[in-house]
Amino acid sequence: MSFIDVIRQYDPQDVRQRIENATGDDVNRALATEHPGPQELMALLSPAAEEKIETLANRANQTTLRRFGRTILLYAPLYLSNVCQNGCVYCGFSAENSVPRKTLTDDEILADAKNLHDQGFRHILLLTGEAKGEIGVDFLENAIRLVRPWFSSIGLEVFPMAADDYRRLIDAGVDTLTIYQETYDEGLYAELHPYGQKRDYAWRLATPERGGEAGLRRIGIGALLGLGDFRLEGFFTGLHALYLAKRFWRSQITVSFPRLRPADGGFQPLHLVSDRNLVQLICTLRLIIPDAGLVLSTRESAQLRDNLLPLGITQMSAGSCTAPGGYASGERHTEQFAIDDDRSPADFAAMLRDKGYDPVWKDWDGLFLSKEAEQAGTGR
């Protein structure tokens, strides 16, 4: 059963009502459940649970310390292109926006990669727009092979692909996939994606499954907060994560919490998501999926990111630029969205150490897979 079959078993209006009607007793039962599921997820996302936010925060902190200790994995996004044929109404890269378009050359890819490597990064996330013909699997494979000598872990946040394409890119050096559904509300999704390949809701929704089938080591999901009701988006994100963790148990599942930021086009959030809402969402996902990596990017302010550290976050970006070629050139006029936390990676790592956390620049190497394959081949 694919996740689209699972999600269509839930009537969004019924889910909304059950979340809104959850009581304090429901929340207490959810907190006491050893292996929480969809019912507990609804209770922990409810207004009643918001009244117990300190309890949720303490429990999330304890769970994170048990599972992850005081470590934060650092990564950086590298934008390869902002060329896009999609009409996503909320995105700075939308084909509707008259912004300078740029696809990096090999030399420019290497320049940005070297810049990030020199700052200490060994985990990198490659990003593009969606432009069939100009930015395809061949382009990505070439980029991956170019940067592979610099990084121990290479992730993708690009257009959805078939499982065979993911296998090809795994062979080139990729081990991680991030794919946001943006909104799990199928009707709203259609309104926000009026044209382009991204308009296909079902194809995008099944992308993490194709990545899991291909054998990716880490699979990341999330909703773009500010599009739909955060409680509903939180429920379906959690449901999706539970499904993936059970079906693809060899892969680590991660969940991101991106809130809308100012971008070209001037799109305004349809649903405001407060800091308190974000705290509840992070704590809930930590309690529902205790082994998941929780990711917070430089979309959020320095002060908020510092304060959210104890609540379950395990992966954070630093020193990010969302413009192609921006690290080496310093040009940022083609950014996908404006970042908020502009601290340098060194300053960010120093903050982590000051707060008693260990900034982790590298926790994986593709050579691990090579050794496993070699041992399997020799029967050891």
N, C-alpha and C positions, 0 to 999 in steps of 0.2 A: 504494500500500500504506500503510495507516494504521499508526501505531506499535503498536497492539494486535496487529496481525498480526506485527510484528517481535518484540515481546516474547514472544509465544507460541511462537516458534521456539527459545527457550532454556528448558531444563529447569533450574529453580532449584537442584536438588540437584547436577546436573552442573556448573553454574557454581560452586557452593560448593566442590565437590571440586577443580575446576581452580584456583581461587584458593588453596585450602589447599595444593595440591601444587606450586605454582609454586616454582621454585628461584632461587638467586642469579643463575645464568646467564640465566634467563628475564627477570629484572628488568633485567640489564645490556642484553639485547637490546631490551627495551622502551624503555630510556633512549636507546638508539642509533637508534631508528626515527624517521625524519623525519616520517612521517604516521601516528601511532599510531591503532589501532582497538580493537575489542573484546578481541582477544587481549592486547594490551599493557595495556589497562585492567585485566584480571584480574591480570596480573603485578604491576602497580604497587599494587594493593589487597591484595596477599598478605602473610602474615606474613613472608615472606622480604624483601619490600620494606621492611617496618617496621624491619628491621635496617640498612637503608640510608637512614634517615630524614634524616640530614644531607645526603646527596647529593641526595635528592629536594627538600629545602628550598632548597638552593643553586641547583638547576636551575630550580625554580619562581620563585625571586627573579629570576634572570637573564631568564627568559621574560617575566615581568611588566614588568620595566624596559624591555625592548625594545618591548613592545606598548603599554604604558600610561604609561610614565614613572613619576614619583612623585606621582601624583594620586589623590585619593580623592573620589568623588562623594558628597555628603551628601544625605540625604532624611529625611523624617519620616512616620510613619503617622498618619492621622486616622481614628479609628473613628466611623462614622456611626450605628451601631446594634449592640446586643448581643442583639437578639431573634433567636431561632433555633429551628427546628423539628427539627433533627437531634439524634440521640442519641449523638454521638461521645463515647466513654467517657473520652477524655484531655483534653477541652477545657473550659475554664472557662465558656464560653458554652453548653454542652450544655443541651438542653431538660430533662435530668434534674436539673439543679442549681437549687436555690431561691435565685436571686440576683436583685437588683433589675434590671428590664429597662428599657432606655431607647433611644429613637430620637430623634435630634436634630431640633429644629425648624430652619427656615431661619435664624432669628436665631442659634441655637446653632452651626450649621454655620459661619456667617460669623464668629462670635466666635472659634472655634478656628482657623479659617483665618487670620484677622488676627493671632492670637497667633503662629502659626508663621511667617507672612510677616515679622512684625516681628523675629523671631529670626534671619532671614536665609535661610530655606528658600525655594527656588524649584522644588524637586522634591518632590511630595507623593504619598502612597499612600493611597487611600481604601479602608476596610475595613468589612465588615458581617458579620452572621450570615446565615443562610439561612432566610428566612421568607416563603414564597410568599403573595402578597396584600398583605403589609405593606411588604416591601422588594423592590421589583421594578425593572424597567428605567426606568419613569417616575420613581420616587424617585431613582434614580441620575443620570438625565439632569438632573433639576432641581438636584441637589447639585453636579454637575460644572459646570453653567452658573453657579452661584452662586460657586464658588471659582476659576473660570477666570481672572478678572482678576488674581488674586493670584499665580498660579503659571505657570511656563513649561512644565512637564511634569506631567501628571496620570496616575497609575497606578491600577489596580484590583486589589484582592485580595478578591474577593467570590465569590458563587455562580457556577457555570459557566453559560454562555449559548450561544445559537446564533450563528452567524457574522453574521447580519443584525442581531442585537442589538448585537454588537460594532461593526459598521459605524455603527449609529445613535449609539453613544456616542463613537466616533471623531469623528463630525461635531460632537458636543457639546464635544469638547476632550480626550478621552483618547488617549494614545499608548503606554501601557505596560500589560501584563498580568502579574500574578504568580499562579500557581496551584500549590499544593503537592499532589502526589499522596498525601502523608502516608506511605503505604507502598506499594511496588510488589508486595508479596506479596498476591495476590488473596484467598487464604484468610484471612489475617490481617486484611486490609481489611474483609472481611465481618464478622468478629468485633468489630472496633473501631467499626463503623458499623451498629448493630443496626436502626436505622430512620431514616427521613427521606430526602429527595431525594439526599443525599450518599452514600447506600448504593450508588448505581449506579457501580460501578468503571469500566466501559468509557466511560460518558459523561464522567466526570471526566478519565480518561486522555486522551481526545481533545480536551479543551478547548484546550490550546495550539495544536493544529492549526486549530481554528476561529478562534482569534485570529490565527494567521498568514494564514489565508485572507482574513480581514477587512482585513489590511494593517497590523496593529499594528507600531509601530517597534521595540518591545522586548518580549520574551517571557521571563518568569522561571519556573523550575521548582525543585523540591527535594523531599526526603523529610524528614519530621519524625523527627529522629535520636533513637533511644531506643525506637522501636516495633519495628522489625525489626533483623536482623543488619546492622551498619553496612557490612560489606564487600559484602553482596548489594545493599543499598539503594544503595551507592555505584556498584556496577556498573550497575544499571538506570537510575539517574539519569544517569550518563555516557552510556549507550547512548541514552537519550532525548534528551539534549542534542546528541549527534552527529547523530541523525536530524533534529532540528529545524533545526540549523545547515545541513544539506545541503538540506533541502526548502524552508526559508524563508530563503534566503540574504540577502534584503533586510532581514531583522529581526536585531537583535542578541539573542543568547541569553544569559541570565544564570542562574546557579545559586546558590541560597541554602543555608545550612548550619544550620538551626534545630535546637537541641537542646531537648528537653523541659524546661520550667520548672514550678515549683510553681503550681498553679491550683486553683480551686474544684473539688471532686469528689475531690481527693486521689489522683489516678491516679499510679502509680509506673512509671518506665521498665521496659519488658520486657527491654531489652538496654542495659546501661550503655555509654556512649560516652565514653571517656577523652579528656583533652586531647591525648594522643599520637595516638589514633585520629582525632581531628578534624584534627590537623596532616597526617596521612597522606592523609586524604580531600581536603583543600583542595589540597595539593601535586599529588596525582594528577589532579584535575579541571583544574588549571591546565595541566599537561603534556599532557593528552589534548585539551583544547579551548582552545588558547592565546589565542583572541580573545574568549572568553566573559567577561562581567562576573561577578565572584564577590562575593557579598553576605554581610556579617556584621552581625547586628543587636545591639541592646542586651540580648538574652537572655544574652549572655556578659559576664563580669566585665571591668572596666576594664583590669586587668593583662593578662588573656589577650588582649583585643582589641588592646592596644598591641603585644604580642609577636607577634601573628599578622599584623601589617601587612606585613612583607616577603615573606610566603609566597604572595601572589597575590590578596589581597583588593583590590577596586577600588571597592566601594560600601559605605557604612556609614550606619546611622541614628544619631541622636543626640538626647538629651533626650526620649526616647519616652514616650508614655502610651498604654496599651492599654484605657482606659476611654472610652466616648463622652462628649464634652464636657469631658474632664479637663484640657485645656490651659488653657481660660479659667476654669473653676470651681475647679480644684485638687482635685476629688473623684476618688478612685481606687478606690473600693470595688466598682466593677463591672468591674475589669480582666479581660481574657481570660487573662492569665498575668502573673506578677511579672517585671519587668525586673531586670537585675543592674547594668548600667552606668548610673548615674543622673547622670553629669556633664551639665552644661548644654551646649547646642550651642556656645556661645562657648568654654567650657573645653575641649571636645573639639577644636574647630578649633585652639585654641592648642597643644594637645598635638601635633597633626599637624604644625604649623609647626615646633615645637621639634625634631621628629624628621626634619625635612627634607622633609616632604610638603606638597603644595599642596591645601588643602581647597577643593573645587569646589562652589559653591552652585548654579551654573547651567551646563549644557553643551548645552542644547537649547532651542529655542523653536518653538512651533507655527507661527509666522510663516514659518519655513523652508519648510514644506509649502505655505503660501499662495503664497509667491514662486515655488516650483517649479511650482505649478499655473498661476499667471499666465503664467510664461514658456512653459510647454507650450502654453497657449491661444493665445499670440501667435506661436508657432513659433520662439522664440528658444532 
